[in-house]
Amino acid sequence: MRQKAFRARKKHQKRRKRAKQKVRLHEQGQLKYEQLPRLAREMLAKKRRAERTAA
């Protein structure tokens, strides 16, 4: 069971890392919003909300 949880965590970690990379590309203007995967869109929305509350 521990191996299964480890693999699931690693897989999720990879997905998040790829999504963060896509968000960076979007911020640099290399990717359009429509081209972002769902997880990257959620991360971007969370980031924008955090910036709005901090300001």
Sequence and secondary structure as in RCSB ss.txt:
>XXXX:A:sequence
MRQKAFRARKKHQKRRKRAKQKVRLHEQGQLKYEQLPRLAREMLAKKRRAERTAA
>XXXX:A:secstr
 HHHHHHHHHHHHHHHHHHHHHHHHHHHTSS GGGS HHHHHHHHHHHHHHHHH 
